[in-house]
Amino acid sequence: MTDNLISTKNLAVEFNIGGGFFKPKILKAVDGISVDIPRGSFFGVVGESGSGKTTLGRALLNATKIARGGAVYDDGEVRYDLEKMTPAELKDYRKRAQLIFQDPYAALSPRMTVRDIIAEPLEVMGLTSGREETDKVVREIAAKCRLNLEHLRRFPHAFSGGQRQRISIARALVSKPQFIVADESVAALDVSIQADVLNLLKSIQIDMGLTFLFISHDLSVVAHTCDHVAVMYLGRIVESAPTKDLFNSTRHPYTKALFSAIPSLDPDAEDSAQRLVGEIPSPTNQPSGCTFHTRCPHVADICKSEVPTLETCDEGHAVSCHRWKELFETAAL
């Protein structure tokens, strides 16, 4: 048994989006990711839209087919190779790994009461022996998510966005999973409601000993919530580090550009955002070498021809850049 709940090795997810039989057009959504997610951690993944964050989460839930590489789930009780699961193993894995959707309005059936929405996984997976036991489990989980008995009798349209997201969280927790993917789970909420839901997720994680993969594009939310953060760009991890280390000592030019774009509350602060020229390249036609070289202000010839490896620079801190040492030392002067 290892300390990691999920471990991936050169994980790749690809989609055939046309082009014919002889010259298929392949979209590389996730391209060679190796990452370890420790048990009981709040592991964050950030990056621009189209960087592959959601596809990575879906691959770790075995909701998307893995093209190459591998991913292993090991909670100490069972150990599954996600690429080679049998139907029986997949059915069991569904109890152990759950998803909290981004949109709380679209994720809930308008024709079902809150009680039925939360109870559905228990009934589908056969985790309870009867209605009485189901109702008991539903009430317990609802209480953890700050929902009362009156809420269980209502339909989703009667709730605010924050309340609907708590219902979605309760549904994800009801099968008592070990691993939860929260895919932009607070992006559609107001800032004050975001804080309430994030604090709820954090308290549930501590109380139930859960492991979270928290996908977000909001760096301030990640800083508040996560223990470790991986930065993705065009299907690859470009930097990964403990949250405090990443925010205090960024190494990759793309990470620095993301952090410089965080809005400041100081009205007198100068605009220090580092503007990246151009758009993120198409995942169907990726540039050679480092995929960030088309937008990087520090690009060199080696960046255009050789793919950088994810190199460990400090304990727990890894960066994928040919020039990170040179740039880091220059910035320290």
C-alpha positions as CSV (number, residue, x, y, z in Angstrom):
1,M,0.0,0.0,0.0
2,T,1.3,3.5,-1.0
3,D,0.5,6.9,0.4
4,N,-1.0,7.9,-3.0
5,L,-4.7,7.2,-3.8
6,I,-4.3,7.8,-7.5
7,S,-1.1,7.5,-9.5
8,T,-0.7,8.1,-13.2
9,K,2.2,7.3,-15.6
10,N,2.4,9.0,-19.0
11,L,-1.4,9.2,-19.1
12,A,-2.9,10.2,-22.5
13,V,-6.4,10.7,-23.7
14,E,-7.1,11.2,-27.4
15,F,-10.2,11.7,-29.5
16,N,-10.7,10.9,-33.2
17,I,-12.6,13.9,-34.5
18,G,-12.7,12.9,-38.2
19,G,-10.3,13.1,-41.1
20,G,-11.0,9.8,-42.6
21,F,-9.8,6.2,-42.1
22,F,-6.3,6.7,-43.6
23,K,-5.6,10.1,-42.1
24,P,-7.6,10.4,-38.9
25,K,-7.6,13.8,-37.1
26,I,-6.6,13.2,-33.5
27,L,-7.2,15.6,-30.7
28,K,-4.8,15.2,-27.8
29,A,-6.8,16.3,-24.8
30,V,-4.3,14.8,-22.2
31,D,-0.8,14.2,-23.3
32,G,1.7,12.2,-21.1
33,I,0.7,13.2,-17.6
34,S,2.4,11.6,-14.6
35,V,1.1,12.7,-11.3
36,D,0.5,11.3,-7.8
37,I,-2.5,12.3,-5.7
38,P,-1.9,11.6,-2.0
39,R,-4.6,10.1,0.2
40,G,-6.6,12.8,2.1
41,S,-5.3,15.6,0.0
42,F,-7.0,18.5,-1.7
43,F,-5.2,18.4,-5.1
44,G,-5.9,21.3,-7.4
45,V,-5.6,21.5,-11.2
46,V,-5.6,24.9,-12.9
47,G,-5.2,26.2,-16.4
48,E,-6.9,28.0,-19.3
49,S,-10.1,26.6,-21.0
50,G,-9.0,23.8,-23.3
51,S,-6.0,22.8,-21.3
52,G,-7.4,19.3,-20.5
53,K,-8.4,19.7,-16.9
54,T,-11.8,18.2,-17.2
55,T,-10.6,15.4,-19.4
56,L,-8.0,14.5,-16.9
57,G,-10.7,14.3,-14.2
58,R,-13.0,12.2,-16.4
59,A,-10.1,9.8,-17.1
60,L,-9.4,9.3,-13.4
61,L,-13.1,8.5,-12.9
62,N,-12.8,6.0,-15.8
63,A,-15.5,8.0,-17.6
64,T,-13.2,8.6,-20.6
65,K,-11.1,5.9,-22.3
66,I,-7.4,6.1,-21.7
67,A,-5.4,6.0,-24.9
68,R,-1.9,5.4,-23.6
69,G,-0.1,5.2,-20.2
70,G,-1.9,4.1,-17.1
71,A,-3.6,5.2,-13.9
72,V,-3.8,3.2,-10.6
73,Y,-6.3,3.6,-7.8
74,D,-5.2,2.2,-4.4
75,D,-7.2,3.0,-1.3
76,G,-5.7,0.2,0.8
77,E,-8.7,-2.0,0.5
78,V,-8.7,-2.5,-3.3
79,R,-6.2,-1.7,-6.1
80,Y,-7.5,-1.1,-9.6
81,D,-5.7,-0.4,-12.9
82,L,-8.1,2.1,-14.4
83,E,-7.2,1.1,-18.0
84,K,-7.9,-2.6,-17.5
85,M,-11.0,-2.8,-15.2
86,T,-13.5,-5.6,-15.5
87,P,-17.2,-4.7,-15.4
88,A,-17.4,-5.9,-11.8
89,E,-14.4,-3.7,-10.8
90,L,-15.9,-0.7,-12.6
91,K,-19.2,-1.1,-10.8
92,D,-17.3,-1.2,-7.4
93,Y,-15.2,1.8,-8.5
94,R,-18.3,3.9,-9.1
95,K,-19.0,3.7,-5.4
96,R,-15.5,4.8,-4.5
97,A,-15.1,7.7,-7.0
98,Q,-17.7,10.4,-7.6
99,L,-18.1,13.7,-9.4
100,I,-19.4,17.1,-8.4
101,F,-20.6,18.8,-11.5
102,Q,-20.0,22.4,-12.4
103,D,-23.5,23.6,-13.1
104,P,-25.9,23.0,-10.1
105,Y,-28.9,24.0,-12.3
106,A,-28.3,21.4,-15.0
107,A,-27.0,18.6,-12.8
108,L,-30.3,18.0,-10.9
109,S,-33.5,16.5,-12.4
110,P,-36.4,18.9,-12.1
111,R,-38.8,16.0,-11.8
112,M,-37.3,14.5,-8.6
113,T,-37.4,15.7,-5.0
114,V,-34.2,16.3,-3.2
115,R,-34.7,13.1,-1.2
116,D,-35.0,11.1,-4.4
117,I,-32.0,12.8,-6.0
118,I,-29.7,12.0,-3.1
119,A,-31.2,8.5,-2.7
120,E,-30.8,7.5,-6.3
121,P,-27.1,6.3,-6.1
122,L,-28.0,4.2,-3.1
123,E,-30.8,2.5,-4.9
124,V,-29.0,2.1,-8.2
125,M,-25.9,0.6,-6.6
126,G,-27.8,-1.5,-4.1
127,L,-26.1,0.0,-1.1
128,T,-29.1,-0.2,1.2
129,S,-31.6,-3.0,1.9
130,G,-34.8,-1.0,2.0
131,R,-36.5,2.4,2.1
132,E,-36.1,2.9,5.8
133,E,-32.3,2.4,5.6
134,T,-32.1,4.6,2.5
135,D,-34.0,7.4,4.3
136,K,-31.7,7.2,7.3
137,V,-28.5,7.5,5.1
138,V,-30.1,10.3,3.1
139,R,-30.9,12.3,6.3
140,E,-27.3,11.8,7.6
141,I,-25.7,13.0,4.4
142,A,-28.1,15.9,4.1
143,A,-27.3,17.1,7.6
144,K,-23.5,17.0,6.7
145,C,-24.3,19.2,3.8
146,R,-26.5,21.6,5.8
147,L,-29.8,20.5,4.3
148,N,-32.7,20.0,6.7
149,L,-35.7,17.6,6.5
150,E,-37.9,20.3,4.9
151,H,-35.4,20.6,2.0
152,L,-35.7,16.9,1.2
153,R,-39.4,17.3,0.3
154,R,-38.8,20.1,-2.2
155,F,-37.9,20.1,-5.9
156,P,-34.6,21.7,-7.2
157,H,-36.4,24.8,-8.7
158,A,-37.1,26.0,-5.1
159,F,-33.5,26.4,-4.2
160,S,-30.7,29.0,-4.8
161,G,-27.5,28.1,-6.7
162,G,-25.6,27.5,-3.5
163,Q,-28.3,25.3,-2.1
164,R,-28.4,23.3,-5.3
165,Q,-24.7,22.8,-5.2
166,R,-25.0,21.4,-1.6
167,I,-27.6,18.9,-3.0
168,S,-25.1,17.9,-5.7
169,I,-22.4,17.4,-3.0
170,A,-24.8,15.3,-0.9
171,R,-25.5,13.1,-3.9
172,A,-21.8,12.6,-4.5
173,L,-21.1,11.7,-0.9
174,V,-24.0,9.3,-0.3
175,S,-22.2,6.3,-1.6
176,K,-19.3,7.1,0.8
177,P,-16.6,7.5,-1.8
178,Q,-12.9,7.8,-1.2
179,F,-12.1,10.0,-4.3
180,I,-14.1,13.0,-5.5
181,V,-13.6,15.1,-8.7
182,A,-14.9,18.6,-8.2
183,D,-15.0,20.1,-11.7
184,E,-15.3,23.9,-11.5
185,S,-17.9,23.2,-8.7
186,V,-18.1,26.8,-7.5
187,A,-17.5,28.6,-10.8
188,A,-21.2,29.3,-11.3
189,L,-21.8,30.8,-7.8
190,D,-21.5,34.2,-6.3
191,V,-18.3,35.0,-4.4
192,S,-19.9,34.9,-1.0
193,I,-21.6,31.6,-1.8
194,Q,-18.4,30.2,-3.2
195,A,-16.7,30.7,0.2
196,D,-19.5,28.9,1.9
197,V,-19.4,25.9,-0.4
198,L,-15.6,25.7,-0.3
199,N,-15.6,25.7,3.5
200,L,-18.2,23.0,3.4
201,L,-16.0,20.9,1.0
202,K,-13.0,21.4,3.2
203,S,-14.9,20.4,6.4
204,I,-16.3,17.3,4.7
205,Q,-12.9,16.3,3.5
206,I,-11.5,16.5,7.0
207,D,-14.5,14.8,8.6
208,M,-14.7,11.9,6.1
209,G,-11.0,11.6,5.1
210,L,-11.7,12.2,1.4
211,T,-9.3,12.9,-1.4
212,F,-10.4,15.7,-3.8
213,L,-9.2,16.5,-7.3
214,F,-10.3,20.2,-7.5
215,I,-10.5,21.6,-11.0
216,S,-10.6,25.3,-11.3
217,H,-9.5,28.4,-13.3
218,D,-9.7,30.7,-10.3
219,L,-6.3,30.9,-8.6
220,S,-7.6,32.7,-5.5
221,V,-10.1,29.8,-4.9
222,V,-7.3,27.2,-5.4
223,A,-5.0,29.2,-3.0
224,H,-7.8,29.1,-0.3
225,T,-8.6,25.4,-0.7
226,C,-5.9,23.2,-2.1
227,D,-2.8,21.5,-0.5
228,H,-1.0,20.9,-3.9
229,V,-1.6,22.5,-7.3
230,A,-0.7,21.3,-10.8
231,V,-0.8,23.8,-13.7
232,M,-1.9,22.4,-17.1
233,Y,-1.3,23.8,-20.5
234,L,-2.5,22.1,-23.7
235,G,-2.9,18.6,-22.1
236,R,0.4,18.6,-20.2
237,I,1.4,19.6,-16.6
238,V,3.9,22.4,-16.8
239,E,4.4,22.9,-13.1
240,S,3.3,21.1,-9.9
241,A,4.0,22.1,-6.3
242,P,2.6,22.4,-2.8
243,T,0.3,25.5,-2.9
244,K,2.3,27.8,-0.7
245,D,5.5,26.9,-2.6
246,L,3.9,27.5,-6.0
247,F,2.5,30.9,-5.1
248,N,5.7,32.1,-3.4
249,S,8.2,30.6,-5.9
250,T,6.8,30.1,-9.4
251,R,9.2,28.7,-11.9
252,H,7.4,28.3,-15.2
253,P,6.8,31.3,-17.5
254,Y,3.1,30.2,-18.0
255,T,2.5,29.9,-14.3
256,K,4.0,33.4,-13.7
257,A,1.7,34.8,-16.4
258,L,-1.3,33.2,-14.8
259,F,-0.4,34.5,-11.3
260,S,0.3,38.0,-12.6
261,A,-3.3,38.2,-13.9
262,I,-4.8,37.7,-10.4
263,P,-6.8,40.9,-9.8
264,S,-5.6,43.1,-6.9
265,L,-7.9,44.9,-4.4
266,D,-5.4,47.7,-4.1
267,P,-6.7,50.6,-6.3
268,D,-3.2,52.2,-6.3
269,A,-1.5,49.0,-7.5
270,E,0.0,49.2,-11.0
271,D,-1.2,46.8,-13.6
272,S,1.5,44.2,-13.5
273,A,-0.3,41.5,-15.5
274,Q,2.0,39.7,-18.0
275,R,0.1,39.6,-21.3
276,L,0.6,36.5,-23.4
277,V,0.5,37.1,-27.1
278,G,-1.9,34.9,-29.1
279,E,-4.3,32.2,-28.3
280,I,-3.7,28.7,-26.9
281,P,-2.8,26.5,-29.9
282,S,-5.2,23.8,-31.2
283,P,-4.8,20.4,-29.5
284,T,-5.3,18.9,-33.0
285,N,-2.2,20.7,-34.3
286,Q,0.2,21.1,-31.4
287,P,3.5,23.0,-32.0
288,S,6.7,21.0,-31.9
289,G,8.9,21.1,-28.8
290,C,7.5,22.9,-25.8
291,T,3.8,23.6,-26.6
292,F,4.1,27.0,-24.8
293,H,6.9,28.3,-27.0
294,T,4.5,30.1,-29.4
295,R,3.4,32.4,-26.6
296,C,6.5,32.4,-24.2
297,P,8.4,35.7,-23.9
298,H,11.6,33.7,-23.1
299,V,11.5,31.3,-26.0
300,A,14.9,29.8,-27.2
301,D,15.8,27.6,-30.1
302,I,15.7,24.4,-27.9
303,C,12.2,25.2,-26.9
304,K,11.0,24.9,-30.5
305,S,12.6,21.5,-31.1
306,E,12.7,19.5,-27.8
307,V,9.9,18.6,-25.5
308,P,10.9,19.5,-21.9
309,T,10.5,16.9,-19.2
310,L,8.8,17.5,-15.8
311,E,11.9,18.0,-13.7
312,T,12.0,18.0,-9.9
313,C,13.6,21.2,-8.6
314,D,12.7,21.1,-4.9
315,E,10.9,18.7,-2.6
316,G,7.4,18.3,-4.2
317,H,8.0,21.0,-6.8
318,A,8.4,20.0,-10.4
319,V,8.6,22.2,-13.5
320,S,8.6,21.5,-17.3
321,C,10.8,24.2,-18.9
322,H,14.2,24.1,-20.5
323,R,15.2,27.5,-19.1
324,W,13.6,27.6,-15.7
325,K,16.9,27.5,-13.8
326,E,18.3,30.4,-15.8
327,L,15.1,32.5,-15.5
328,F,14.7,31.7,-11.7
329,E,18.3,32.7,-10.9
330,T,17.9,35.9,-13.0
331,A,14.7,36.9,-11.2
332,A,16.4,36.3,-7.8
333,L,19.2,38.9,-8.5
